[in-house]
Amino acid sequence: MADFLRDTRRSYDAAADDYADWIQGELATKPLDRAMLTAFADVVDGPVADIGCGTGRITAFLRDLGVPVFGVDLSPRMVAVARRAHPDLRFTEGSMTALDIEDGTLDFHHRRPERVAELLAAAGLTVRATLVRAPDGGGDHPEDTPQAFVLASG
């Protein structure tokens, strides 16, 4: 395992329990996130892998919308938290750089949503929506960076 993956795993393992406490209920405070995830659930066809699922909150939200979904996370502690919180869902430990999923591997980089949309279109997918939400600095779940959602289907 590469050093950056080992360091990332160690960091998320150390923060897993505190993060689970902090992030609990976060989706209830983010209407745009819920709306985009709901739109995704309406157009997705087939099983969905929530890569980097952390505590499983998005995985569970998608399941509640009827999506056949499972979670994958690099951190064994995050996977353990997700399994405790959502024992009816499947969570596995794995790296997004080496997924055991038929469609191949995924490399994670911070990209501008427009670039992601271009790459998805070049891969033959139809980009249906792009949403960039400003940082949400208020409430119990403040963020420093904008959040982007790009919805595409094949």
C-alpha positions in Angstrom: 0.0 0.0 0.0 1.3 3.4 -0.9 2.4 5.8 1.9 -0.3 8.3 1.1 -3.0 5.6 1.4 -1.5 4.3 4.7 -1.4 7.9 6.1 -5.0 8.5 4.9 -6.2 5.3 6.5 -4.4 6.0 9.7 -5.9 9.5 9.8 -9.5 8.4 9.2 -9.1 5.5 11.6 -8.1 7.9 14.3 -11.0 10.2 13.7 -13.8 7.7 12.9 -15.7 7.7 16.2 -15.5 11.5 16.7 -16.5 12.0 13.0 -19.4 9.7 13.4 -20.7 11.7 16.4 -20.1 15.0 14.6 -21.6 14.1 11.2 -24.7 12.4 12.6 -27.8 14.2 11.3 -25.8 16.3 8.8 -28.0 15.4 5.8 -31.0 16.8 7.7 -29.4 20.2 7.5 -28.4 20.1 3.8 -31.5 20.4 1.6 -29.5 20.7 -1.6 -27.4 17.7 -0.9 -30.6 15.7 -0.2 -32.2 17.0 -3.4 -29.2 16.0 -5.6 -29.0 12.6 -4.0 -32.7 12.1 -4.6 -32.3 13.1 -8.2 -29.4 10.6 -8.5 -31.7 7.9 -7.0 -34.3 8.6 -9.5 -32.1 8.1 -12.5 -29.6 5.4 -11.4 -30.0 2.0 -12.8 -28.3 -1.0 -11.1 -26.2 -1.4 -8.0 -24.3 1.7 -6.7 -21.0 1.6 -4.8 -20.7 4.5 -2.3 -16.9 4.9 -2.6 -15.4 6.6 0.5 -18.6 5.9 2.4 -17.2 6.8 5.8 -20.0 6.3 8.4 -22.5 5.1 5.7 -24.9 8.1 6.1 -25.1 8.6 2.3 -25.3 4.8 1.7 -28.2 4.6 4.1 -29.9 7.6 2.6 -29.7 6.1 -0.9 -31.0 2.7 0.3 -34.0 4.5 1.9 -34.7 5.9 -1.6 -34.7 2.4 -3.0 -31.2 2.3 -4.5 -29.4 -1.1 -4.3 -26.2 0.3 -2.7 -23.2 -0.8 -0.7 -20.3 1.1 0.8 -16.6 0.9 0.5 -14.1 2.8 2.6 -10.3 2.7 3.1 -10.6 3.0 6.9 -11.4 -0.2 8.8 -12.6 2.0 11.7 -15.0 3.9 9.4 -16.3 0.6 8.0 -16.8 -0.7 11.6 -18.8 2.5 12.5 -20.9 2.1 9.3 -21.7 -1.5 10.0 -22.7 -0.7 13.6 -24.9 2.2 12.5 -26.4 0.3 9.5 -26.2 -3.4 10.1 -28.6 -4.2 7.3 -26.2 -2.7 4.6 -23.0 -4.1 3.2 -19.8 -2.2 3.9 -16.4 -3.4 2.8 -12.9 -2.1 3.3 -11.1 -1.1 0.1 -9.2 1.6 -1.7 -10.7 3.7 -4.4 -7.4 3.3 -6.2 -7.8 -0.5 -6.4 -11.5 -1.4 -6.4 -12.6 -5.0 -6.9 -15.5 -3.7 -9.1 -16.0 -4.7 -12.7 -16.0 -1.2 -14.2 -12.3 -0.7 -13.2 -10.6 1.6 -10.8 -11.2 5.2 -9.8 -8.4 7.7 -9.0 -9.5 10.5 -6.6 -8.4 14.1 -7.4 -10.0 17.4 -6.6 -11.4 18.6 -9.9 -13.5 21.4 -11.0 -17.1 20.2 -11.7 -16.9 21.4 -15.3 -13.9 19.2 -15.9 -15.6 16.2 -14.3 -18.6 16.8 -16.6 -16.3 16.9 -19.6 -14.6 13.6 -18.6 -17.9 11.9 -18.0 -19.2 13.1 -21.4 -16.0 11.9 -23.0 -16.6 8.5 -21.4 -19.9 8.3 -23.1 -22.2 9.3 -20.3 -24.9 11.9 -20.5 -24.4 14.7 -18.0 -27.8 15.5 -16.6 -27.0 18.1 -13.9 -24.2 19.9 -12.2 -24.7 21.5 -8.8 -22.1 23.6 -7.0 -23.2 24.5 -3.5 -21.4 27.3 -1.6 -19.6 26.3 1.6 -22.1 26.0 4.4 -20.4 27.7 7.3 -23.3 27.7 9.6 -25.0 25.2 11.8 -23.5 22.1 13.4 -21.7 20.9 10.2 -19.7 23.8 8.8 -17.7 23.4 5.7 -14.8 25.5 4.3 -15.1 24.4 0.7 -17.8 24.3 -1.9 -19.5 21.0 -2.6 -20.1 19.8 -6.1 -22.4 17.1 -7.5 -22.3 16.0 -11.1 -25.1 13.7 -12.1 -24.5 11.5 -15.2 -26.0 8.4 -16.6 -25.2 5.9 -19.4 
